């Protein structure tokens, strides 16, 4: 299979790849619908275990991660993500008052926290902020890992 990204000039914008991890289908569908219209490549999974396996197989510029999920919760998932990549921008999301978990997520390097319900503009702004912090390292960040 040919990889067309190898031959792109630096003038052409790279497609930003987003992973959304949330046990609520309505949230996953919202992200996919909204972000794909804006030109992002979006992958969605419903559990922490699926997120870890998906990250091992592919590259993502930004990860949105729900904190409260059955099974592997968001903090445990973030710990596993950090074993794969220390620098990957992760934005946690929660619809619950889980201050301790949010604090733990920030200790593990989460860049931001969105409280549900959130506005579409908040999602876009969070991606833009995450990419600002990682724009120098986003291309090929994980290519040597894994």
Residue pairs with C-beta under 8 A, 6 or more apart in sequence:
5 14
8 14
14 138
14 139
15 39
15 40
15 41
16 39
16 40
16 41
16 61
16 62
16 127
16 131
17 40
17 41
17 43
17 58
17 59
17 60
17 61
17 62
18 31
18 35
18 40
18 41
18 42
18 43
18 60
18 61
18 62
18 63
18 64
18 127
19 42
19 43
19 44
19 45
19 51
19 54
19 55
19 60
19 62
19 63
19 64
20 27
20 28
20 31
20 32
20 42
20 43
20 44
20 45
20 63
20 64
21 44
21 45
21 46
21 47
21 48
21 50
21 51
21 63
21 64
21 65
21 66
21 69
21 74
21 77
22 28
22 31
22 44
22 46
22 64
22 65
22 66
22 69
22 93
23 46
23 47
23 66
23 69
23 70
24 66
25 46
27 66
27 93
27 116
28 44
28 45
28 46
29 44
31 42
31 44
31 64
31 123
32 42
32 44
34 120
34 123
35 42
35 123
35 127
36 42
38 124
40 127
43 54
43 58
43 60
45 51
45 54
47 69
47 70
47 71
47 72
48 69
48 71
48 72
48 73
48 74
48 76
48 77
48 80
49 71
49 72
51 63
51 65
51 77
51 80
51 81
52 72
52 77
52 80
52 81
52 84
55 63
55 81
55 84
55 85
55 88
56 84
56 146
59 140
59 141
59 142
59 143
60 88
61 89
61 130
61 131
61 134
61 138
62 89
62 90
62 91
62 126
62 127
62 130
62 131
63 81
63 88
63 89
63 90
63 91
64 90
64 91
64 92
64 93
64 114
64 123
64 126
65 74
65 77
65 78
65 81
65 90
65 91
65 92
65 93
65 105
65 110
66 74
66 92
66 93
66 94
67 73
67 74
67 75
67 92
67 93
67 94
67 96
67 98
67 101
67 102
67 105
68 74
68 94
68 95
68 96
68 98
68 101
69 77
72 80
73 101
74 92
74 94
74 101
74 105
75 101
75 104
75 105
75 108
78 90
78 92
78 105
78 108
78 109
78 110
79 108
81 88
81 90
82 108
82 109
84 142
84 145
84 146
85 141
85 142
85 145
86 109
87 134
87 137
87 141
88 134
88 141
88 142
89 111
89 130
89 131
89 133
89 134
90 105
90 109
90 110
90 111
91 110
91 111
91 112
91 113
91 114
91 126
91 127
91 130
92 102
92 105
92 110
92 112
92 113
92 114
93 113
93 114
93 115
93 116
93 118
94 101
94 102
94 113
94 114
94 115
94 116
95 115
95 116
95 117
102 110
102 113
105 113
106 113
111 126
111 129
111 130
111 133
112 126
112 129
112 130
114 122
114 123
114 126
131 138
134 141
